[in-house]
Structure formats: structure tokens, C-alpha cells
Amino acid sequence: MAGTSKVLEDFSDVYAPGPLALADWLIVAPVVWCILVGSVLLMLRKRTDVQPLIAIPALGVLALMTLGLLAHVVEGGTVTMTMGRWLPPFGISFTVDLLGAFFAATSSLVALAAGIYGRSDVDESGRRYGFYPFLMLIMAGILGAFLTGDIFNLYVWFEVLLISSFGLLVLGSERKQLDGAVKYAFLNLIATTLFLVATGYLYGLFGTLNMADIAIKASELRGTAPLMTLVTLYLLAFAMKAAAFPVNFWLPASYHTPRLVVSGLFAGLLTKVGVYALLRILGMLFPFERQELSFLIAIVAALTMILGVLGALAQNDIRRALGFLVISGIGVMLSGLALGSPAGLSGAILYAAHSMVVMTALYFAAGLGARLGGGFELSSAGGVYAQNAAMAGLTLMLFFSVAGLPPFSGLWPKIMLVKASLDVGAWWLAGSILVTGFLTTITVGRIWVLAYWRPAPDTGTAAAVSPLPVGATAALFGLVVITTAFGVWPEPVMALAQEAARGLLDPSAYVLSVFPAEASQ
């Protein structure tokens, strides 16, 4: 067992004592389900008409599974499942606490919306080249990262989602897509290499990759092992994955090139996996080292926020502007990690969940708006409101939400983070969050005025009113309902975020879930 040096004479000590409860299988069921459905869809690659009929209900089942897992964790606390009946640290564990379950449920709802939206956004060629199989496999990687209790498997799931994201990025094989994919791949491969090097270094120091085991041993090795070097490597690797300043230039160079549904999925989910890894490793496993790096993380957070939104303000292409807003949001989340307090971590978790929904929805809205307004260029777009006031209204609600204006979901985490910053005297960090919100309001206001409110340019011919796809509009509407519900009834979600933050700061429940024998000592 972890933390012991005795020679095992009775190997029955390292076997799981009995079968798992049926509900505990929900820990691995979402990942297995994604891989199974993705494999079936791959075999039906040429049946492009059948793929959405299988994938969309399957994504609905996935959402129910993860919501069931979230309810199971809320009711019973952290749960663990160990592969092959070998107890940790010998066996590989899936360990799900409130943070992992919350992110898994939110990301599954976003994936369901993406599956519905993709039916009209991805043509037959895109389906033939694997949109739905890649969608299921990227969800396997994302959910695996949120649910694993082992750092090497966290690396493996990162690889799964990275490979799937390459496939989604080049659907269509256009020149600009290949150019964006090269930039995306180059920076992400560097980050992945750093992640692997740090993980090898960690194994050399700790002799284990189980997160609960590391949480126990970190305090024993502190002062004798170079943990600051290790944590700095992880910080750099995950900051690149999350697109934090100054290693964020790959994101605006690539996110505007793929299909809108792919951009929305990437903007909502991929960078949040990097944020999740930072919260898990720096926030839970190495809190003392995070404290030592807190000022550096706070500076990176402030620069990411401000420079991100200034980049958005300078763009003429709506998709590029949204890419920079994704970066700006990452800075807001990093500010919570830098603070490290219960309120700061709660704000970061809540903002990450809000950003998953809103950034995906904003890309969906941009795609529908481009159908009505003539494209993504602000210099030539216009007339969206005149053609479809309802769709323009949904987009305006999303603009309010991303700017942190009431009564939508972006308001509450920003209030929590500003208050947490002022509580510790970091007025400049609080000011950065407020200034970012103000500049974001100007940015989305500029997009609204030019692309939505302004009349369509006079081309000499009467503009035809384009009907919007019902499924895509329904997907957008569903995400707007979620962000509005977050905003007007925030208490349940705030309670989840606060409890998840407490779990990071005090991982005893996480450790006892993995090593139940520790409870009797």
C-alpha cells in the first residue's frame, strides 16, 4: 500500500476485496461508451446518412450518464474504480470527485449540442472523413482526462483528444485548415512533450503516478526533492495547452479555420482540459509549490486577460475575435488558481463551466449569423437583426454572458474572483478582471452594432432571407437556456463549485476513496 515499505508476503492484500456497486460503473461507462460508439461510427463511415441518427442519441445517452455520475458523487462523495482488481498504487484507478464529475457533465451537454449543430454544419464529405467518430473519440479523451486518478493516464487521454482534434481540424482539407493544423500541432506537441518529461521526472521522484498516492507523499518529499522544478514544468506544459500568455499564439492562428461546430467544440472544451489539469496538479497535489508560484501565475493571468481582449478588439473577423475571447477567459480562470483560496478556486471552476457553454454557443451563433449577414468580416457584414430578430436576440444574450453582465452566467464567477482578489489585497488583479469585462463589453458591442444592428450593405439586389437549420438553432437555443439558467438561479451551481474547490484544498476524501484502509489507521 502507499506510504509503506514492508515486503508483501500475502498478495491478497493488493486485490480488491469485493465487487463494485452497480452505480460505481458510471465512473468508466462514459469513456467506454464513447469508444464503442466511435468504433461503430467508424465502421459506418460511408453511411453518412446514418451516422447522425446514431451519434446524436448516443450523445444524449452520454449526457445522461455523466449527469447520473454527478448525482452519484454529490450523494455519496468521491468514488474510485481500480482496473484489474489490483488495488492502487499497483492498479490503475479512475477516481471521480465533484470537480471531475461537474466538468464531465457540462462537457457532455456541450458535446450533445455540437452533435446536433454538426448535422447541418458538416457536409457529406466531412461526415465521410469522420466528423462523428472523431467527435465521440475526442469526448473519450476529454472525459478520460476528467475522470482518471492517475497522471500517466491523464497524459494518455490528452493524447487521445489531441489526435482526435487533428482529425477534426483538417476536415475538408482546405489550405487554411492545413496551415492552422500545423501551428496547432506544433505547439501542442511541444506541450505534450513537456508533460511527458514532467511525468517521467515525477515518477522518478515519487515512484508512483497515482494522484492520491502523490498527495500523500508530497509532504514527505517536500524539502528533499526538487518539487518546484517539477511543478514549473507542469505549469508550462498546461499553460500551453490552456493557451495562456505568452504561449497562446497557436489558438487564434488555428481556431478560425475548421467548421464552426469544430471551432465551438474546441473553444468550449479543449482549453478547459488544460485548466482542469492545472487545478488538479497545482491546486490539489502541490499546493505549497502553487503558493510559491502564485505571483507569477497572477501576472500571467492578468496579461492573458488584458492582451486577449485587446486582440479581440482589434479583429475584423468574428471567428478570430472569438478566439481571442477564449484566451481572455483563460486568464480569468488562472486568476482563481493564482489566488488559491476557496473563493478563488470556486470562481475559477464556475467560470470554466460557464465558458464551456458560452464560448461554444458563441461560435454556433457566429455560424448562423454568417448565413444571415453575409460572412464573418465585420467590414462587410450586416443586417442580421433585420433578417432574424430571434437569432440576433439569442446572440445578444450570449454577448451579455461573455461580458459578465447580468443576469447571465458570466456575472457570478467574476464577482467571486473580484471579491477573492480584494480579500487578499490583490487590487490590481481585481482591476484586471473588471477592465477585461469592460473591454469585452466594447468588443461584443462592436460586433453587435456592425454585424447585427447595421443594415446589410447595399449590393444593388434584394437580399434573400435565408431560413436557418432547425437543429442548429435548437442547439444554440439549448446552450442559451443553460447559460441563462446559470445566471438567474446560480445557487446550485455555485454550491457545486464551492464544494469542488474544498475538495481540491482538502484532498482527504479523495485519498480515502483510493486508499480506504487509511481510514482505519
N, C-alpha and C positions, 0 to 999 in steps of 0.2 A: 504494500500500500504506500501511498505517498508519504514522504517525510520519515520513513523508517529505513533502517539499514540492515535489518535482520535477513538472514538467508531463509528463503521459503522452503520448508520441508514438506508441507502439506499443500498441494496445488489446488485443493478445493477452496482455499482461501481467496483465490483470484477468479473464481467463477461466480456469475450472477446467481443468487440464491433461488430465484423462482421466476415464473413467467410475468411479463408485464401486464398491467391492466389494459383493457382494450382502448381506452381513451388515450393512453400514452403513445399508441402507434401514430397518433396525429403528429408527433414530432417529425417523423420521417415521411409520412404519407404525402405531403405536398411536393417534396422533391422527387419521390418515386413516381408520382402521378405525372409530373411534368416530363420526366424522361420517357415514360411509357407512351404518353400521348404524342410526344415529339417524334418518337420512333415510328408510331403508326402513321403519322402525317408524312414522315419522310418516305415511307413505302408507298404512300398515295400521292407522291409528288406530281404526277401527271394528271391527277384528278383535281384540277384546280377549282371545279365547281363544288366538290365535296368537302374540301379542306375547311372552309369557314363553318360549314354545318357541323363538323366535328370539333373544331378548335374553340368556337365561342361557347358552346355548352360546357366543354371541358374547363375553360377558364372560369365559368360560373361555378362549377364544382370546386375548383381550386380556391376561389374566394370563400366558399362555404367552409372548406377545410381549415383555412387559416383563421377565419373568424371563430370557428369551433375551437381551434388551438388557443386563440387569445382568451376565449371564455374559460377554457380549461386552466390556463395559467393564472388568470385573475382569481379563479375559485380556489385552486389548490397550490399555487406558488410554482416556483421553478421546477421543471421536470427534466429528467435525463434518461436517455436510452443509449445503451452501450452495445456496439456491434459484436457479434460472435459470442456473447455471454461472457467475454473476458472483462473483468472489472477494470476501471481506469486506475492507474495510468497505462495499463497494458493494452486495454481495448480502446478503440476509437469511440468517442462519445459525441452524441448530439445533445446539447443542453440548451433548453429554451427558457429564458426568463422573460420578464414583461417587456424589456426593450426589444428583444428579438421577435417576440410574438406580435408586438404592436407594429413594428416595421414590416413584418411579413404580411400581416392582414392589409395594411394600407397599400403595399406594393401590389398585392393580388387584385385589389379593386381597380388600381390604375391599369394593370395588365388586361383585365376584363374590358375596360373602356377602350384600350388600344386594339384589342381583338375585334371589337365591334366597329371601331373607326376604320380599321385597316381593310374591311370588306369593300369599302368604296374608294379608299386612298391607294390601295395596292392593286395594280392591274394584273392580268393573267400571267404576264411574263414574270412579275415579281413573285407571284404565288408559285409558279413553276420552279423558280430558283430558290424557294424555301422560306418565304416570309413566315408562315405559321409554324413550321418545325423550328426555325430559329427563335421565334417568339417563345415557344414552350421551353427550349433549351436555355435561353437566356434567363427565363424565370427559374429554372432549376438551379442555375448558378447563383442568382440573387438570393433565392430562398435558402439555398445551402449555406451561403455566407452568413445569413442572419441566424440560422438555427444550429450551426456547428459549435461544438465546445472544444475544438482542437485547432491550434493555429496553423498546422500544416494543411489541414483540410480547408481552413479559411483561404489559404493560398490556392488550393486546388479549385475551389469554387470560383475564386477570382479568375482563374484560367478558363474555366467553363464559360463564364459570362463574357470574358474578353474575346474568345474565339467566336462565340455566337454573335457578338456585337460586330466583329469584322464582316461576318456574312450579311448582317442586316444593313451595314453601312454601304456595301457595294452593290446592293440590289439595283439592277438597271445598268450597271457597268458604264455609267457616263464618265466623261473625262474628269469633271469636277468632283465626282464621287470618289474616284480612284485617288485623286490628289488629296482630298480630305482624309481618306482612309490611311494613306501613307503617313501623314502627320499624326493622326490619331494613334496609329500602330506604333510609331517610333517612340513617342513619349510614354505610352502605356507599357511598352516592353521594357523601357528603362526602369519605370516604376516597379514593374513586376520583378525585374532582376534584383533591385534593391530590397524588395520584400523577401525574396528567396534568400538573399545573403543574410539579411537580418534574422530570418528564421533559423538558418543554419547556425548562426552565431548564438542565438537564444538556446538552441538545443545543446550546443557545446557548453554553455554556462549552467543550464538547469537540468539537463539530462531528461527532459520531458517536454512535450508540446501541448499537454492538456492544460487548458486555461485555468481550471480550478487548482490544479497542482502548482501551476506557476504562481497563482495568487498566494498560495501557502508559503512557497519557497522564496518569494521575492524579498520578504522582510528578513529572512535568514541570510541571504546573499548580499543584501544592501551594505555597502561599506567595504566589501571584499571583491566584488565583481564590477566590471565597467558597465553598469546598467545605463548610465547617461548616454554612452556611445550607442548602445543597443536601441534605446528609445528614440534617439535622434535619427537613426536610420529608419525606424518605423515612421516617424513623423514626416520625414522627407518623402518616403515611398507613398504614404497615404495622402499626403498633401498634393502630390502629382495626380493621384487617382481622383481626388476630390476637386481638382482644378483650382487650388489656392494660389495666390500670388507668391512668387513670380514664376511658377511652373504651370501656368494655366493657358498658355497661348495656343495649345492644341485644341481647346474646346471651341472657341469662335471660328477656328480655321476649318472645323470639320462638321459641326452640328447643323449648318445650313445646307449641307449638300444632299443628305438622304431624303427619302419620302417623309412627309410631315409626321406620319404616325411613328416613324422610327426616331425622328428628332424629339418628338414629345416623350417617347418612352425613355430615351437616353437622358433627356433633361430632367425627367421626374425621378428616375431610379438610379442610374449608374453612379453619378457623383455622390449620391446618398450612401452607397455601399462603402465608399471611402470614408465618409463622415462617421458611419457606424463603426468601422474598424478603428478609427481614431478614438471614439468614445469608449470602445471595449478595451483596447490595449492601453491607451494612455489614461483613460478615466478610471478603469477598474483594476487593471493589473499593475500599473506603475504610477500610482497617484503622487508619490513623492517626487519622482522624476518629472511628472507633468507640472507639479508646482514649481520646480526649478526652471522649467521652460515656459512658464506662464506668460512672462512679459514678452518673450519672443513670439509666442503664439498670438498674443493680443495685438502686437504690431502687424503681424501677417494678416490677422483678421481685419483690422482697420483698413489696411492698404487694399485687401481683396474687395472689401465692401465699396470703398470710395472709387478706386480705379475701375472696378467692374461697372458701376453705374455710370461713370463718366464715359466709358467705352460704349455703353448702350445709347447714351445721349448723342453720341457722335455718328451713329449709324444711319444709313439711308435704307438699308434692307431690314425689314421687320424681323426676319429669322435671325440675322446677326445680332440685332438689338436684344432679342430674347436670350440668345446665347450669353451675352454679357450680363444679363439679369440673373441667369443661373449662377454665374461666377460671383456676383454681388451677394446673392443669398448664401453661398458657401461661407463668405466672410461673416455673415450674421451668426451662422451656426458655430463657426470657430471661436467667436467671442464668448459663447457659453462654455466651450471647452477650456478656454483660457482662464475664465473665472473659476471654474471647478467647484463652485458652491452648489448646494441643492437647487437653488433658484436658477443659477446659470445653466446647469446641465438640463434642468427641466425645460427651460426656454429653448435650448439647442435641440432637444428631442422633439418638442412641439413644433418648432419651426421646420425641422426636417420633414415631419409628416405633412405639414401644410404645403411645403414646397413640392413634395412628390405629386400632390394632387393639382396644385395651381399651375406649376410650370408645364406639366403635361397638357392640361386644359388650354393653356395659352397657345401652345403650338397647334393644337386642334383648331382653336378659334382662328389662328392666323391662316391656316389652310382653307377654312370655309370663307374667311374674309377675302382671301385672294381670288376665290371663284367669283365673288360679287364685285370686288373693287378693281379688278384688272391686274393684280400681281402683288408682289411683295415690296416693290420700290416705293418709298414714301413720295418721291418726286413726281410719280405718275399715277399713284393710286387715288381713289376717292369714290364717294357715293355709296358706301356700304350701308349706311343708315337708311338712305332713301330706298334702297332695294329690299332690305330685310331688317326692319327695326328690332324684331325679337332677337335675331342673332347678334345685332350690334349691342343690344341691352345685356345679353349674356357676357359678351366680351368686356363691356364696361364694368360689370360686377367682378370679373377676373382682374381687371386693371386695379380696381379698388383693393382687392385682396392682396395682390403682389406688392402694392404700395404700403400696405399696413393700415388702410383706412377702415373705419367701422362701417357696417357691422360684420366684416368678413374675417376669415381665419388668420390673416397675416397680422391682425392687430395685437392679439393676446401674447404671442411669444415675444414680440418686440417690446411690449410693456414689461414683461417679465425680465427680459435681458437688460433693458434700460435701468430698471429698479435694482437688479442684481449688481450692475456696474456701479451705480451711485452708492450702494450699500458699502462697497469696499473702496470708495473714493476714486474709482477709475472714471472720472467725469469725461475725459477725452474719448474713452471707448463708448460711453453713453451718447456723447455728442456725435460720434461717427455713425452710430445706428440711426440717430434722428436725422442727421444730414443725408444719409443714404436713403431714408424713407422719403425725404423732401425731393431729392433728385430723381428718385424712382417715379414719384408722382408727376414731375415735369416730363420725364421720358415717356411714360404711358399716355399722358395728356397730349403730348405732341403726336404720338401715333394715332390717338383717337381723333384729334382735330383733322389731321391730314388724310388719313385713310378712311375714316368712318364718317365724320361730320361734313367734311368738304364735299361739294358736289363733284360728280365724276367729270373728268376732263372732257371738253367738247371735241369729239373726234369727227364731227360732221354727219354721223349716222346715229340713229336712235339705239341706245344700249338695250340689249335683250336682258330680261330678268331671268337669272339662272336659278332653277329650283335646286335646293340643297338636298343632299342624300339624307334620307330619314335616319338611317342607322348612325351616321356620323354626327348628325345633330343630336340624336338621343344620347350618344356617348358624351358629347360636350355638356349637354344638359345635366346628365347624371353627376359629372365631376363638379359642375357649378352648385348643384344641390348639396354635395358633400362639403364644399368649402363654405357655403352659406350656413349649413348646419353647425360646422365647427365654430363659426363666428357668433351665431345667435345663442347657441347652447354649448358654451365651451367647458362647463364644469366637468363632465365625464372624461373628456379627452385630456384636460389639464390634470385631473387626478391620476390618469394612467401615466402621463409624462412624469409627474412628480414621484410616483411610486417607482417608475423605471429608473429615475435618477437616484433614488435612495438605494436601489439595488446595485447600482454602479459604485456608489460611495461605501456601501457596506456589503461586500460580496459573500457574507457568511451563509446566506440562504443558497446562493449559487454553489458554494463549496460543499455544503451539506447535501445538496441534491446529487452531486457527483460522488462524494465520499460519505454515505450515510453512517458509516461506522464511526466517523469523527464525532457524531452527536452523542455517542455513549461514553466518550472519553472526558 
